[in-house]
Amino acid sequence: MAAQQVQTYVQEHDEWHDELAHGKMFGVLVVETREGRRGFVAAYSGLLAGRNDHAYFVPSVFDAMQPDGYFKRHEAEITALNTAIAALSAGDDYRQACLRAQHVRREGEEELERFRQMMSEAKQRRDARRASCTPLMPDEQAKLVAESQYMKAEWRRLKARVQKRQEEASAALRAVDEQIEGMKRLRKEKSDSLQRWLFEHYVVLNALGEPRSLLSIFADTPRQVPPAGAGDCCAPKLLQYAYRQGWHPLCMAEFWWGESPRGEIRRHGAYYPACRGKCLPILTHMLQGIEVDACNVERGVSQPLSVVYEDQWLMVVNKPEGLKSVPGRNDGNSVLAQLQARLPQTPWLVHRLDMDTSGLLVVAKDKSTYTALQRQFASRLVKKRYVALLQGLFAGQPQGEVSLPLYADPLDRPYQKVDMQQGKEAVTTYQVLGVYDGHTRVALFPHTGRTHQLRVHCAHAAGLGIPILGDRLYGTRATRLYLHAEMLSFRHPVTGRQMTFECKADF
């Protein structure tokens, strides 16, 4: 009922029509006041019509939008840098320097190629003369040797002249490039500093009245810093306002209003849980002190898909962690279910990811496309790359191969066992990418597609010997399983074009 009232209110404001046509998340929180009365408050994610102070909705956790405030002043400095970088990159001087460098390089390559051809022809003539029936006189032999030595020396001199001209032509271009790069570094420094300042001032309460900044909250996560937009979603706004008023939260809901964004699958009027990447760490703190259904906080099984690519034959989507690939016995939400709600025809999942794993999936829109893609997977022609955070420090070789056959434990599903007799072949290559806060970041390249292959190959003593962070089956539980399918490459079954997609992990 509360959500319906908010929806009616939104519909009555024509001035928001164009913005809401592209979609926005709204939220409602039912509360009990100190006097025992019940009511609700509403919020929207981010800004609405460029504002965060619409009277019907709760205010932001922290208002950084004052025209003369610290944030807006420093934001203007960053904007000015962006303008200067764009002007410099598109300026006539830079464009002319690029054209000049390209012309001199092409001209030099052509000049060298002409001389190379001339040297080749001269050598052929000398070789033909030496191979002829008429014996060479000593002076003629010396002349041929001198010619060869001269042309080789001239070749070296020509290369030096061409290189000098190319370096001179590139000097002006390098000077502008260095100026642009310097401005980009300054922009990043200013942006990082401003973001840190902002997240220091985003201080949220929990039901016990305990305040924590977003910097402090996210310092406990592998990411360590809040993602952009953290704290501006509906749930933190609603809870913060309720706590400040001394009200007791009873229940909360968030719904999408408007068209589905191009990169995501969201249905108008449908309800969604709070986003995991931005909100889970925040809500883990803010919900302390009140009774909460644990699954609402710990599992984000209704998160929408991000569409990475789509044509008339197939789709590539980015599956969030916590979402099943296909419906389970007790939960109908899944990748397949979301796509069925979106597409007019029945989609075909070419492969799957574990519920706890995020990343790229390819989906066929018809049977023939599905069959063709399946054939590529079966022939091991599809290339995949995953990224993972290991629970500890890896002391082995920086790259290598793990080959451990896997067998589903019949007495304890879905666990997989390493079984040399009954197990199916499972091969993974790995590369260590670095160490961060006691966790090892690795790239994983599966050459087979067994259930839990990467998780077992990381955790098993005969593999990497360290579980993936957050692996509740083969390691210890964390906020999520830090495993993400970040690259997928295959040949398009209709066009024949090699398709490669990348989607970086948010950790």
Helices and strands as residue ranges (DSSP letters): H 2-11, G 14-16, H 17-21, E 24-32, E 38-44, H 70-90, H 92-131, H 138-201, E 203-205, E 211-213, H 214-218, H 234-245, E 248-257, E 271-272, H 276-286, H 294-298, E 306-310, E 314-319, H 335-342, E 348-349, E 358-364, H 367-378, E 383-390, E 399-403, E 406-408, E 416-418, E 427-436, E 439-446, H 453-459, E 483-491, E 498-502
